[in-house]
Structure formats: C-alpha cells, structure tokens
Amino acid sequence: MGICRNVKTEEKQLQSKGGIRATLFVYAVVGIDAMVFASNAVSLVTYFNGYMNLSLTKSANAVTNFMGTAFLLSLFGAFITDTYFSRFKTSVLFGILPVLGYALLAVQAHLRQLRPFPCKDVPLSQKNRCESADSGQLAILYGGVYLIAFGNGGVKAPLVSLGADQFDEKNPKEAANLSSYFNWLLFFITIGAMLGVIFLVWIGDNKGWDWSFGVCSVALGLAILLLTMGRQFYRYNAPKGSPLTRISQVLVAAFRNRNLPLPQNKEDLHEIRSGEPENGMEVLQRTDQLKFLDRAAIPRTNQEASTSNAHGPWSLCTISQVEETKIVIRMLPIILSTIFMNTCMAQLQTFTIQQCITMNRKIGNFVIPASSIPVIPQLFQLILIPVYDRIFVPTVRKYTGIPSGIRQLQRIGAGLVLSAVSMAVAAVVESRRKSVAVEHSMVDSASPLPMSVFWIVYQYIIISAAEIFTLVGLLDFFHAESTSGMKSLGLAISWSSLAFGYFTSAVFVSIINKLSGGWLANNNLNRDKLDYFYWSLAGVSILNFGFYLLCASWYKYKKPVQDQEDHI
C-alpha cells in the first residue's frame, strides 16, 4: 500500500517517461500556437487599419500593445504554475482562453453591424473621411484581443517549462539534450510561424477575416487536445511554493537583520541541516555579490531569539533561499539590456509590413500578401538552426566543455549586435524606397511602387539571425540559472523582455514623433521619415549593447552544491 517503496522500480518508471518522445507533443503544440500568433502579429495591423479604420500609428501601437501584454502576462502564468498547479494543468487552463478570444473576433468580422464599413480601398488623400469604430465595436475588438493575450501569455512559461522538465540537468546526456531542446523549440516555432504567415494570412486576404479567426480558434482547440494526449509520457514537476514569497521573505529578513554584523565564517550562516525538509529545492553555494542580503541568513543569539520571532521564515532564511533571490536580482539587468532589441523586432511586424504594402509584390502573375513576406527569413532560420545545433555546438563543445557550446550570455550578445545591424540596413532600404516614390511621382499614390519587395528581405534575415542567438540564448540562460522552484518564473522573465520591448516600441514611436516634429505623423509612409526612425533605432541599439556588456561582465553564474546529500 505504499509503505514499502521499491526505489529501483520508481527510477525505471521515471526513466520510461520524459525525453524526446514527450517533447514531441510540446513541440507540436508550440508550433500550432506560433502559427496562430505569428499570423496575427503580422496581419492584425492591416485588420485594425483597413477594416476597423484605426489610424496607421494607432494600429501599430495596438498590435505592439497586444503582443507586449501577451508576453508580460507570462509572469502571471509562471506564478500560477510554480505555486499552485502543474505545468500541464496551467497550460490547458490558459489554453482555452485564446480559443474563445478568436471565436469572438470571428463573430465580429462576420457580422457587419459589429464593425464599421472597411476603409481599406479608400485613396490615401481621403483616409481622414473614413467612418470610425464606435465604443461598442471597439469593446468587442479589444475584448477578443486581450482574451487572446491573457490566455497566450498564461501558456508561454508553463508550456516551455513542461518541455524542459522532460530532461534531467544532472544527467550529462540529458543535459546536452536540454540545450538542444531550446534550439529545436525555436525550430518548431519557426515552422509554425511560417505556416501561419503563408496559409492563415492567405485565408484572411482571400476568404475573409471571419474565416481566418475561425480557423485560429479551431487550431488552438486541437492543440489543447493534442497536449492532453501526451500526458502519460510527461515527467511532472510538482509546485514548490511561490518563489515571490521566498524572495519577499529574504528581503524582509535582510531588512530586519540590517544591524547585525555578518559572520566571518560563512558556515555560521543558516542552511538546511540533516533531518530538515528540503521540499526538493536546490542547495546553492554562497556568492560574494549583494552581501547585504546575506543578513537574512544570520541566526540570532538565544537572548535575541527570546525577545523576537527570530526563527520564522520572515526573520531567518537559508543561504540557498538568499542565493535564489540574488539570482533574480542579477537577472534583471540582463533583461533590461535585451528589451531594446525586441523594440527593434516590433518594427518589423508593424511598419515594415506597411512598407511591403507599398512595394511591388508580384512574382509573375502571383501577388505575395504583404503579411507573408516574413516567410523568407523564416526559411533561412530553418536552415541555420540545425546547422547551429548539429555542427557549431558539437564542434565548439569539444574545446569549451560547455553543453551549449558557448556561454548563453555570449550568444545573447551576438544577437544584440546583429539587431543593430538590421536597423541600419532597414534605414538604407527605406531611403531607397522613398527615393523611388519621388522619382516616379508616386508619393501620394496608393499603387505599388516599381521596387521589388525583396529589398525588405535583407533586414528580415539579419534580425532573424539575431533572434536565433538572443531569444534561444535567453530561454536557455534563464532556465539554466533558475532554481528548481522557479523554472517557470525564470522563463517568464525571459518572455517579459519581449513584452517590454513591444511596450517600449509604442512609447518610442510617440517620443520620436514629439521630438522630431512628426517623423511618423502622416498616414502616408511616402511622406513620413521612417528611415530617420530606423537610424535612431540603430544608434540606440549600439548604446544598448554597451550597457549589456557591463551587465554581462557583472553577472556571476549559479553555483549549486555538487554533493547535496553530504550537505543535507
């Protein structure tokens, strides 16, 4: 009845679960989610502007705010899964919300009385005369959009963590597979995104937005079903309590003990001893940074203990708990220094799509939908990711001994450099596009310019390479550096970089408009100064890289105690 446990049998059962087989279900669900999310990321600006009659700037800001909210809410999903529910349950519960959100948008797109008369074919000079959406129509629109954002955000961290849980970091072979997991995660995200910008965008352009949103709703419903089919193969990581509570306890205890001197012998600091419950938490070595937090682990003397609640969790913490708090604090500058790259990426999903609309998108008699242009750099990603994972990483691993080939922070830095280069290339291409409009007297024309849309591919390819380095590097870095009790929170922090990048995009656009006197104030890209805007992004990206170098050089990697059984 469970009184006598067969440890060998339990270990065999654990080994029979997890691994690559279990992650295949996660890859498939992540791919479907990416297919839906990416297609709307590149096409919603067209829906907002051409069908809901929002201005170009408002449409761009609405899309970036939607995406930023989705990524930011991953923090909430991470809190739920680390504290209350398993990764699997959290993924299923939040996964239902986008199904409902897309269904609501499909109904609005189908019923004429729920939206204004579309203004997509009105000449540029008469755009100001278009009928605006009323408050009720906007309420339905934003209700559906943010229902999607809430559900999508809640799924991101637990779903990725569920896949990572299928590999044991302490097993050398599985540790190498864990490093590859994040590379292949981006691979399947890229496949899904590519299918989205080809097929779902085509459905929206040719069959109608009601069909497009309806297919999105059905696809996500099937993804939830697929995730549940793999439950017998998953390794489950039980919640270990709120990491936010543990962090708060350290901060409060350190403040309460602020007047106590730090002991010269680090062994005098409080740590888990033999016979005390560990709750599956890692035991970490003490580091010399942020020493003021070590006061949270100073045991009081018997005299002090008799006059205060000196042994409660808000007065005395273990050194491992202190180190967990230090890890989060050290992570924050890294996140701050990667936010601006995502601000740059946001422009390629808003203004760059509008650039594509003004250019020649014909291949023979076929017209490429503007929102499907990103499929070209995605093809490049599909080639580069296997090359990186199967050739570059094993080759470099032989010399460095690091499972991921190079340190995650080095990988992130390479991506930041490439993002600055991509913005400079975007500025050059936009200058060329505007000169073509002037040369052919088409500044106020809605007709495509005699300039191939494939000029845009250069900036897309470079930013895609930057994404391979930085996004995967961030996911790998935050999962590896997070303790076992905050894996989802760590991944959510990495997603929050994208969130703040999209929010910063809206703020950056507004600031540039005010300081420049209206570089992006027109509803006509041919009269705007988008090239100047791209140059400003490139300049700030260079300054941001300098800030990142300072943050990365200050960071100290986590140091787990090698033999925890001797320690506890």
DARAMO-V237487 format. One line per field, one symbol per residue. psi: psi as a letter, one per 40 degrees, with the letter a starting at -180 (. if undefined). Layout:
# DARAMO-V237487
psi=???
This chain:
# DARAMO-V237487
psi=fedhhgdddddddddeiaadddeddddddddddddddddddeeddddddddefiidddddddddddddddddedddddddddddiiddddddddddddddddddddddddhdeeiihifdehideedeeihihidddddddddddeddddddddddddddddddeehhdehdddddddddddddddddddddddddecddddddddeidddddddddddddddddddddedeeihhhiifihddddddddddddddedehihidheeeihihiheiidfeiihiiiieifdddddeehhiidddddeigeeieedhiiddddddddddddddddddeedddddddddeecdddddddeihfhgbehhhhdeededddddddddddddddeddddddddddehdeciiddddddddddddddddddddddddddddddddeffdeieiiifhieeddddddddddddddddddddddddddeiidefdddddddddddddddddddddddddddddeefdfeiehddeigdddddddddddddddddddddddddhhiigihdgdddd.
